[in-house]
Amino acid sequence: MNIELVHDALLWCTVINYGLLLFWALLFITAHDWLLRLHGRWFHLSIEKFDAIHYSGMAIYKIGIFLFNLVPYIALLIVG
């Protein structure tokens, strides 16, 4: 395994993860009421809690993308 392979893998992981984050955000924006009803079957959440949970989840996911995909990718660009 060489540095170029790791470099390419991190790039594609970043792209795929940002695609998933974008899909989650678009689904949350466009189908908010449907998601609330779907999750409301299992959990009794207020709208404020539901929004806070999803917004926090998206923020944590974005931080994870930065820490585990984007920063190592940039570090390999600098070193290589």
Backbone as JSON, one array per atom type, in Angstrom:
{
  "sequence": "MNIELVHDALLWCTVINYGLLLFWALLFITAHDWLLRLHGRWFHLSIEKFDAIHYSGMAIYKIGIFLFNLVPYIALLIVG",
  "N": [[0.85, -1.18, 0.0], [0.67, 2.11, -0.95], [1.38, 5.67, -0.57], [-0.11, 7.16, -2.38], [-2.38, 5.58, -2.85], [-3.64, 5.63, -0.33], [-4.07, 8.36, -0.19], [-5.88, 8.76, -2.33], [-7.98, 7.14, -1.39], [-8.75, 8.5, 0.95], [-9.63, 10.87, -0.18], [-11.88, 10.0, -1.68], [-13.42, 8.96, 0.41], [-13.99, 11.32, 1.79], [-15.52, 12.68, -0.14], [-17.72, 10.92, -0.46], [-18.73, 10.85, 2.18], [-19.43, 13.57, 2.54], [-21.43, 13.67, 0.61], [-23.35, 11.95, 1.78], [-23.9, 13.47, 4.06], [-24.99, 15.76, 2.89], [-27.26, 14.6, 1.68], [-28.64, 13.79, 4.0], [-29.12, 16.31, 5.17], [-30.7, 17.53, 3.16], [-32.88, 15.75, 3.1], [-33.81, 16.12, 5.69], [-34.59, 18.81, 5.56], [-36.5, 18.87, 3.47], [-38.32, 16.81, 4.03], [-39.21, 17.09, 6.65], [-41.54, 16.97, 8.36], [-42.53, 14.41, 7.77], [-40.36, 12.82, 8.62], [-40.42, 13.44, 11.32], [-42.91, 12.35, 12.08], [-42.36, 9.66, 11.49], [-40.21, 9.02, 13.26], [-41.54, 9.68, 15.54], [-43.19, 7.56, 16.04], [-41.64, 5.72, 17.37], [-40.22, 7.11, 19.33], [-41.04, 9.53, 21.76], [-40.86, 12.63, 21.04], [-40.45, 16.14, 21.24], [-40.88, 18.77, 18.82], [-38.79, 20.59, 18.99], [-36.79, 19.11, 20.35], [-36.42, 17.05, 18.5], [-35.45, 18.48, 16.25], [-33.1, 19.52, 17.4], [-31.66, 17.18, 17.96], [-31.2, 16.13, 15.37], [-29.81, 18.27, 14.17], [-27.57, 18.41, 15.85], [-26.53, 15.86, 15.4], [-25.84, 16.05, 12.68], [-23.87, 18.01, 12.89], [-21.91, 16.72, 14.48], [-21.29, 14.61, 12.77], [-20.21, 16.04, 10.63], [-17.94, 17.14, 11.86], [-16.6, 14.76, 12.36], [-16.04, 13.98, 9.72], [-14.24, 16.01, 9.01], [-12.14, 15.49, 10.88], [-11.37, 12.78, 10.44], [-11.19, 12.3, 7.7], [-10.77, 14.61, 5.98], [-8.67, 16.2, 7.18], [-6.48, 14.29, 7.43], [-6.19, 13.84, 4.66], [-5.4, 16.38, 3.69], [-3.03, 16.62, 5.14], [-1.51, 14.59, 3.95], [-1.31, 15.7, 1.41], [0.32, 17.9, 1.95], [2.66, 16.7, 2.94], [3.36, 15.01, 0.83]],
  "CA": [[0.0, 0.0, 0.0], [1.49, 3.31, -1.04], [0.76, 6.92, -0.13], [-1.12, 7.58, -3.38], [-3.6, 4.82, -2.62], [-4.26, 6.19, 0.87], [-4.49, 9.7, -0.59], [-7.1, 8.61, -3.12], [-9.03, 6.6, -0.54], [-9.23, 9.57, 1.82], [-10.38, 11.8, -1.02], [-13.18, 9.42, -1.98], [-14.16, 8.9, 1.67], [-14.48, 12.68, 2.04], [-16.59, 12.97, -1.1], [-18.88, 10.09, -0.13], [-19.29, 11.31, 3.45], [-20.13, 14.84, 2.31], [-22.66, 13.33, -0.1], [-24.3, 11.46, 2.77], [-24.29, 14.61, 4.9], [-25.88, 16.59, 2.07], [-28.52, 13.87, 1.57], [-29.29, 13.88, 5.3], [-29.61, 17.68, 5.34], [-31.81, 17.75, 2.23], [-34.0, 14.97, 3.58], [-34.3, 16.78, 6.89], [-35.24, 20.06, 5.17], [-37.66, 18.68, 2.6], [-39.28, 15.85, 4.58], [-39.13, 17.27, 8.1], [-42.74, 16.47, 9.04], [-42.58, 12.97, 7.6], [-39.36, 12.24, 9.52], [-40.91, 13.61, 12.69], [-43.95, 11.34, 12.29], [-41.72, 8.34, 11.48], [-39.5, 8.85, 14.52], [-42.51, 9.81, 16.62], [-43.76, 6.24, 16.34], [-40.74, 5.0, 18.28], [-39.78, 7.99, 20.42], [-41.92, 10.67, 22.0], [-40.0, 13.81, 21.02], [-41.02, 17.4, 20.78], [-40.25, 19.26, 17.58], [-37.52, 21.22, 19.35], [-35.82, 18.05, 20.62], [-36.16, 16.37, 17.23], [-34.56, 19.35, 15.47], [-31.8, 19.6, 18.07], [-30.96, 15.91, 17.78], [-30.71, 16.03, 14.0], [-28.79, 19.3, 13.93], [-26.36, 17.98, 16.56], [-25.99, 14.71, 14.69], [-25.17, 16.53, 11.47], [-22.65, 18.72, 13.29], [-20.93, 15.73, 14.91], [-20.88, 13.89, 11.57], [-19.32, 16.93, 9.87], [-16.66, 17.18, 12.59], [-15.95, 13.47, 12.09], [-15.49, 14.04, 8.36], [-13.05, 16.85, 9.08], [-11.05, 14.87, 11.64], [-10.92, 11.47, 9.99], [-11.02, 12.23, 6.26], [-10.23, 15.81, 5.33], [-7.38, 16.59, 7.75], [-5.41, 13.4, 6.94], [-6.01, 14.08, 3.22], [-4.6, 17.61, 3.55], [-1.69, 16.32, 5.65], [-0.8, 13.84, 2.91], [-0.98, 16.65, 0.34], [1.45, 18.72, 2.4], [3.86, 15.85, 3.04], [3.71, 14.45, -0.48]],
  "C": [[0.9, 1.24, 0.0], [0.68, 4.55, -0.63], [-0.32, 7.37, -1.11], [-2.44, 6.86, -3.19], [-4.36, 5.35, -1.4], [-4.82, 7.58, 0.57], [-5.81, 9.64, -1.36], [-8.27, 8.09, -2.28], [-9.61, 7.67, 0.38], [-10.04, 10.6, 1.04], [-11.78, 11.27, -1.29], [-14.03, 9.27, -0.72], [-14.75, 10.27, 2.01], [-15.65, 13.0, 1.13], [-17.87, 12.19, -0.75], [-19.54, 10.56, 1.17], [-19.99, 12.65, 3.32], [-21.42, 14.63, 1.52], [-23.73, 12.82, 0.84], [-24.8, 12.58, 3.68], [-25.26, 15.52, 4.15], [-27.24, 15.92, 1.91], [-29.32, 13.96, 2.86], [-29.9, 15.27, 5.5], [-30.8, 17.96, 4.41], [-33.06, 16.97, 2.64], [-34.63, 15.63, 4.8], [-35.06, 18.06, 6.54], [-36.54, 19.79, 4.42], [-38.73, 17.77, 3.21], [-39.31, 15.9, 6.11], [-40.33, 16.65, 8.81], [-42.87, 14.95, 8.93], [-41.59, 12.27, 8.53], [-39.8, 12.32, 10.97], [-41.99, 12.58, 13.01], [-43.34, 9.94, 12.37], [-41.01, 8.07, 12.8], [-40.44, 8.96, 15.71], [-43.2, 8.51, 16.96], [-42.95, 5.5, 17.39], [-40.4, 5.81, 19.52], [-40.76, 9.15, 20.55], [-41.06, 11.92, 22.15], [-40.8, 15.03, 20.63], [-40.3, 17.83, 19.51], [-38.89, 19.86, 17.87], [-36.43, 20.18, 19.62], [-35.44, 17.32, 19.33], [-35.2, 17.18, 16.37], [-33.17, 19.42, 16.08], [-30.99, 18.32, 17.89], [-30.4, 15.79, 16.37], [-29.63, 17.05, 13.7], [-27.48, 18.92, 14.62], [-25.71, 16.78, 15.87], [-25.26, 15.11, 13.42], [-23.87, 17.25, 11.8], [-21.56, 17.74, 13.71], [-20.41, 14.94, 13.7], [-19.92, 14.74, 10.73], [-17.96, 17.05, 10.55], [-15.89, 15.88, 12.36], [-15.34, 13.42, 10.7], [-14.22, 14.86, 8.34], [-11.89, 16.1, 9.72], [-10.49, 13.62, 11.0], [-10.7, 11.35, 8.49], [-10.27, 13.43, 5.7], [-8.85, 16.2, 5.87], [-6.27, 15.61, 7.35], [-5.14, 13.56, 5.44], [-5.12, 15.3, 2.99], [-3.18, 17.38, 4.05], [-0.87, 15.53, 4.63], [-0.45, 14.73, 1.72], [0.25, 17.48, 0.71], [2.74, 17.9, 2.42], [4.32, 15.38, 1.67], [4.03, 15.53, -1.44]]
}
